[in-house]
Amino acid sequence: MSGRTSDILLQRMMSLHPKLIDLTLDRMWRILGALDHPERRLPPVIHIAGTNGKGSTLAMIRAGLEGSGASVHAYTSPHLVRFHERIRLAGDLIEEDRLSEVLDRCLAANGPDPITYFEITTAAAFVAFAEVTADWTLLEVGLGGRLDATNVIETPRLTVITPVDMDHQQFLGDTIERIAAEKAGIIKGRVPVVVGRQEEAALEVIEDRAARLGAPVLAWGQHWTVREERGRLVFEDETGLLDLPLPVLRGRHQVENAGIALASLRALGLGEAACEAALTRAEWPARMQRLRRGPLIDAAPQAEFWLDGGHNPHAARAIAALLRDMPRRPTHLVCGMLNTKDVAGYMRPFAGLVERLWAVSIPGQTATLPSDTTADAARAAGLAATEATDVAEAVREIARTEPDARILICGSLYLAGEILSKNG
């Protein structure tokens, strides 16, 4: 099949439902039945939900499992540059021919019936996973948990809930308790659940569901702790203490994500070598990723470039904390966001911390905030802000006045994907 076949099939899938998001499991059960239930033939599943840190935690768990010699399937979303990034088969990104073939089979199995893009592509991932031998399957929830298309695994080996925060309120509810209840929907009877640091109200909801289902809870602060100490990561649980290198993924928040990953690996019975691999071998692009090549870097060779796809207040607080820990340098944000996000909440943590925010629209995204709206939101949050026609113009203007600036491109994974496609 040609290199464009999967793109053509994916475009067809976008037209199968009038809504991009329509949370229910009915269509998933229908298509999985038509495909002879590939979800029942997967290697042991680790299912990960939460508002923040899902992807980073999954990346560290994967690195730990692979460091132990295991082969691992992984399903994540969204992709940054190519759809293939969403599906790893036994460690490798799915190849074009196989992707096109499983997409075509899913289209045939679905027929003319309505189904969302995420649902049918999740079904395609399950087909691919069921047909390739591996030791583990890692599934990242797309949105919420209870009604997410990934929540069709009857008995995973482990479930994981990373920190829960306010996000996607239009789909998940407008209180932390309601959002936590949606995330906790992945908990299954008698299956252990690893729980990251939570607000008390969210933790109560998670623990209540786990208790009703008889699912053992391994919660931060109760059953395990993690901290940075003298440039090392110290993890402690009922088994003992681990003294490990700091994670290669940068930021204080990654120490807590690492704790979730280590608690998960320990729950699976893995030892110190796997835990160290989780911290030292993990890769997860667009999470405070340093950019070192490409046209943008060429346009401002003295500048320090970073890229982050976080897009909610929790992510912004984590980024701001990391910026405070970094050596002092004039810092500029180049920011584009979607109109579905809490823009004001995202902006506030940066007030008093950065020189200026340069507002851009995200190319190719119908839900992008116009640059003038983003700039107005930044000013209302206490930041100096300027509109730019695109990221390249913002970089040129920053380089003209402060050539040695730190430039952080941020606000959306879609913007991050656009940048990586040209500066990866």
C-alpha positions in Angstrom: 0.0 0.0 0.0 1.2 3.5 -0.7 2.5 5.8 2.0 -0.8 7.9 1.8 -3.2 5.0 2.2 -3.6 5.4 6.0 -4.2 9.1 5.7 -7.0 8.5 3.2 -8.6 5.9 5.5 -8.3 8.1 8.5 -9.9 11.0 6.6 -12.8 8.7 5.8 -13.1 7.8 9.5 -13.5 11.5 10.4 -16.8 11.6 8.5 -18.5 8.6 10.2 -20.0 10.6 13.1 -21.2 14.2 13.2 -19.4 14.8 16.5 -15.7 14.4 17.3 -16.6 13.4 20.9 -19.7 11.4 21.9 -19.1 9.5 25.0 -20.7 6.0 25.1 -19.5 2.4 24.9 -22.3 1.1 22.7 -20.6 1.7 19.4 -17.4 0.1 20.7 -19.1 -3.1 21.7 -20.8 -3.2 18.3 -17.6 -2.9 16.3 -15.6 -5.1 18.6 -18.2 -7.8 18.2 -18.0 -7.5 14.4 -14.2 -7.9 14.7 -14.5 -11.0 16.9 -13.5 -9.2 20.1 -9.8 -8.4 19.7 -9.9 -6.7 23.1 -10.2 -10.2 24.7 -7.0 -11.4 23.1 -4.6 -8.7 24.2 -1.5 -9.3 26.4 -2.0 -8.3 30.0 -3.3 -4.7 30.1 -2.2 -1.7 32.3 -4.9 1.0 31.9 -4.1 4.6 32.7 -6.5 7.5 33.3 -6.1 10.9 34.9 -6.0 14.6 33.9 -2.3 15.2 33.9 0.7 13.0 33.5 -0.9 10.0 31.8 1.5 10.1 28.9 4.6 10.7 30.9 3.7 7.9 33.4 3.0 5.5 30.5 6.3 6.3 29.0 8.1 5.6 32.2 6.2 2.3 32.8 7.0 1.3 29.3 10.7 2.1 29.7 10.7 0.0 33.0 9.0 -3.0 31.4 11.3 -2.9 28.4 14.3 -2.5 30.7 13.3 -5.8 32.3 13.4 -7.5 28.9 9.6 -7.4 28.2 8.0 -6.5 24.9 5.3 -3.9 25.2 2.3 -2.7 23.1 1.3 0.9 23.8 -1.7 3.1 22.8 -1.6 6.8 23.3 -3.3 9.9 22.0 -3.2 12.4 20.4 -0.3 12.1 18.0 2.0 15.0 17.4 3.1 14.5 13.8 1.9 11.2 12.4 -1.0 9.0 13.5 1.4 6.0 13.7 2.7 7.5 17.0 -0.5 6.3 18.7 0.2 2.6 18.2 3.4 0.8 19.3 3.6 -2.9 18.5 6.0 -4.7 20.7 8.0 -1.5 21.1 8.0 -0.2 17.5 5.7 2.3 15.9 3.1 0.6 13.7 4.3 0.4 10.1 2.3 1.9 7.3 1.2 -1.3 5.6 -0.1 -2.9 8.8 -1.8 0.4 9.9 -3.6 0.7 6.6 -4.7 -2.9 6.6 -6.2 -2.8 10.1 -7.9 0.5 9.4 -9.4 -1.0 6.3 -10.7 -4.0 8.2 -12.3 -1.8 10.8 -14.0 0.3 8.2 -15.4 -2.8 6.6 -16.5 -4.2 10.0 -18.3 -1.0 10.9 -20.1 -0.5 7.6 -22.2 2.7 7.3 -23.0 2.9 11.1 -22.1 6.0 13.0 -18.8 5.7 15.0 -16.4 8.4 16.2 -12.9 8.7 14.9 -11.4 7.8 18.3 -13.6 4.8 18.7 -12.8 3.2 15.3 -9.1 3.9 15.6 -9.1 2.4 19.1 -10.7 -0.7 17.6 -7.9 -0.7 15.0 -5.3 -0.6 17.7 -6.9 -3.5 19.5 -6.9 -5.6 16.3 -3.2 -4.8 15.7 -2.3 -5.6 19.4 -4.2 -8.9 19.3 -2.2 -10.1 16.3 1.3 -9.3 17.4 2.9 -11.2 20.3 4.0 -9.0 23.3 4.2 -9.4 27.1 2.2 -6.3 28.1 -0.3 -3.8 26.7 -0.4 -0.2 27.9 -3.6 1.8 27.2 -3.9 5.5 27.8 -7.5 6.8 28.2 -8.4 9.3 25.6 -11.0 11.3 27.6 -12.4 10.6 31.0 -12.5 6.9 31.7 -15.9 5.5 32.4 -17.2 5.9 28.8 -13.8 6.2 27.0 -13.4 3.8 24.1 -10.5 2.1 25.8 -12.7 1.1 28.8 -13.7 -2.3 27.3 -11.1 -4.4 29.0 -12.9 -6.6 31.5 -9.9 -7.6 33.6 -6.8 -5.5 33.2 -3.7 -6.5 35.3 -3.5 -3.0 36.8 -5.3 0.3 36.6 -3.6 3.7 37.2 -5.1 7.1 38.0 -2.7 10.1 37.7 -3.6 13.4 39.3 -7.2 14.6 38.6 -7.9 18.2 37.8 -10.4 20.4 36.1 -10.4 19.8 32.4 -13.0 18.9 29.7 -15.8 20.0 32.0 -18.2 20.1 29.1 -17.9 16.3 28.9 -16.9 15.2 32.3 -18.7 17.5 34.8 -18.0 20.8 36.5 -16.7 19.6 39.9 -13.6 17.7 40.8 -15.8 15.0 42.3 -17.6 14.4 39.0 -14.4 14.4 37.0 -12.8 12.0 39.5 -15.9 9.7 39.2 -15.4 9.5 35.4 -11.7 8.8 35.8 -12.4 6.1 38.4 -14.7 4.4 35.9 -11.6 2.4 34.7 -11.3 0.6 38.1 -12.3 -3.0 37.9 -13.3 -5.6 40.5 -10.4 -7.0 42.5 -7.8 -5.3 40.1 -5.2 -3.2 42.0 -5.3 0.5 41.2 -2.3 2.8 41.7 -3.3 6.3 42.5 -1.2 9.5 42.2 -1.4 12.6 44.4 -5.0 13.8 44.5 -7.1 16.5 46.0 -9.0 15.0 49.0 -12.4 15.2 47.3 -11.1 13.3 44.3 -9.3 10.7 46.4 -12.5 10.0 48.3 -14.4 9.3 45.1 -11.7 7.0 43.8 -11.3 5.1 47.0 -15.1 4.7 47.3 -15.4 3.1 43.9 -12.4 0.9 44.6 -13.9 -0.2 47.9 -17.2 -1.1 46.3 -15.4 -3.2 43.7 -12.9 -4.8 46.1 -10.0 -3.3 44.2 -6.8 -2.9 46.3 -5.7 0.7 46.3 -2.0 1.8 46.2 -2.2 5.5 46.9 0.4 8.3 47.1 1.0 9.3 50.7 -0.6 6.2 52.1 1.1 3.2 50.5 4.0 4.9 48.7 5.9 8.2 48.7 8.4 9.8 46.3 10.6 12.8 46.7 13.7 14.5 45.4 16.6 14.4 47.8 20.1 15.7 47.1 19.8 15.4 43.3 18.3 11.8 43.6 14.8 10.3 43.5 13.8 8.5 46.7 10.8 6.2 46.5 9.5 4.3 49.4 6.7 1.7 49.8 5.9 -1.3 52.0 8.6 -3.3 50.2 11.4 -0.9 51.0 13.3 2.2 49.7 14.7 2.9 46.3 17.5 5.5 45.8 17.5 6.2 42.0 18.6 8.9 39.5 16.1 11.7 38.8 13.9 11.1 35.8 15.2 12.2 32.4 11.8 13.9 31.9 12.3 17.3 33.3 10.4 19.0 36.1 9.2 18.5 39.7 6.0 17.1 38.4 7.9 14.3 36.7 9.2 13.2 40.0 5.6 12.6 41.1 4.8 10.9 37.7 7.9 8.8 38.3 6.5 7.7 41.7 3.3 6.5 40.0 5.3 4.6 37.5 7.5 3.0 40.2 4.5 2.1 42.3 3.0 0.4 39.2 6.2 -1.5 38.4 6.5 -2.7 42.0 2.8 -3.8 42.0 3.7 -5.9 39.0 6.6 -7.5 40.9 9.4 -5.9 39.0 12.7 -5.0 40.7 15.2 -2.2 41.0 16.7 -2.6 37.5 13.3 -2.1 35.9 12.6 0.9 38.2 15.9 2.6 37.2 15.2 2.0 33.5 11.8 3.7 34.0 13.6 6.9 35.0 16.6 6.8 32.8 15.2 5.5 29.5 11.8 7.1 29.2 11.1 9.3 26.1 8.0 11.5 25.8 8.1 14.4 23.3 6.6 17.8 23.8 6.8 17.7 27.6 9.4 20.4 28.3 11.4 19.1 25.4 14.5 20.9 24.4 14.6 21.8 20.7 18.0 21.9 19.1 17.5 21.9 15.4 15.3 23.3 12.7 14.3 26.6 11.0 13.2 28.2 14.3 16.5 27.5 16.0 18.4 28.7 13.0 16.4 32.0 13.2 17.5 32.6 16.8 20.8 30.6 17.3 21.6 32.2 20.6 18.2 31.5 22.2 17.3 28.4 24.3 14.2 26.7 22.9 11.7 24.5 24.8 8.4 22.9 23.7 5.5 21.8 25.9 2.0 20.6 25.0 0.4 21.0 28.4 -2.9 22.9 28.1 -4.6 23.2 31.5 -3.9 25.0 34.8 -2.3 21.9 36.4 0.2 21.7 33.5 0.9 25.4 33.6 1.7 25.3 37.3 4.1 22.4 36.7 5.8 24.3 33.8 6.0 27.5 35.9 7.7 25.6 38.8 10.3 24.2 36.4 11.0 27.6 34.9 11.6 28.9 38.4 14.1 26.2 39.0 16.0 26.8 35.8 19.0 29.3 35.6 17.8 32.8 35.2 17.3 34.0 31.6 14.8 36.3 29.9 11.9 34.0 29.2 9.2 34.5 26.5 6.2 32.3 25.8 4.9 31.7 22.3 1.4 30.4 23.1 -1.5 29.0 21.0 -4.6 27.4 22.6 -7.9 25.9 21.8 -11.2 27.5 22.6 -12.2 24.5 24.7 -9.5 25.1 27.4 -9.4 27.2 30.6 -7.2 29.8 29.1 -7.2 32.2 32.1 -6.3 29.3 34.4 -3.5 28.3 32.1 -2.1 31.9 32.0 -2.1 32.8 35.7 0.9 30.7 36.9 3.2 32.6 34.5 2.3 36.1 35.8 5.5 37.8 37.0 7.6 34.9 35.7 8.0 35.7 32.0 8.9 38.8 30.0 6.1 38.5 27.5 3.6 36.1 25.9 3.4 36.1 22.1 0.0 34.9 21.1 -0.5 32.9 17.9 -3.3 30.9 16.3 -2.8 27.2 15.8 -2.5 26.3 12.1 -5.1 23.9 10.7 -7.2 23.8 13.9 -10.8 25.1 13.6 -11.1 25.3 17.4 -8.0 27.5 17.8 -8.4 30.7 19.8 -7.6 33.7 17.6 -4.3 35.3 18.6 -6.0 38.5 19.7 -8.3 36.6 22.1 -5.3 34.7 23.5 -3.4 38.0 23.9 -6.3 39.6 25.7 -6.6 36.6 28.1 -2.9 36.9 28.9 -3.2 40.6 29.7 -6.1 39.9 31.9 -4.0 37.3 33.8 -1.3 39.9 34.4 1.1 39.1 31.5 2.5 41.5 28.9 1.3 40.1 25.6 1.7 40.7 21.9 0.0 39.1 18.9 2.0 37.4 16.2 1.0 36.1 12.8 2.8 32.8 13.5 5.5 31.2 15.7 8.2 32.2 13.2 7.4 35.9 13.4 7.3 35.7 17.2 10.7 34.1 17.3 12.2 36.7 15.0 10.8 39.5 17.1 12.2 37.9 20.3 15.6 37.4 18.7 15.7 41.0 17.5 15.4 42.4 21.0 16.7 39.6 23.3 18.8 37.2 21.2 19.8 35.1 24.2 16.2 34.6 25.5 14.6 31.4 26.7 11.7 30.7 24.3 9.0 28.3 25.4 6.4 27.3 22.8 3.3 26.1 24.7 -0.4 25.9 25.2 -1.5 23.0 23.0 -0.3 19.5 21.8 -1.6 20.5 18.4 0.7 23.5 18.3 3.5 21.2 19.6 2.9 18.8 16.7 3.0 21.6 14.2 6.4 22.7 15.6 7.9 19.1 15.8 6.8 18.4 12.2 9.3 21.1 11.1 11.8 21.3 14.0 11.9 17.8 15.4 
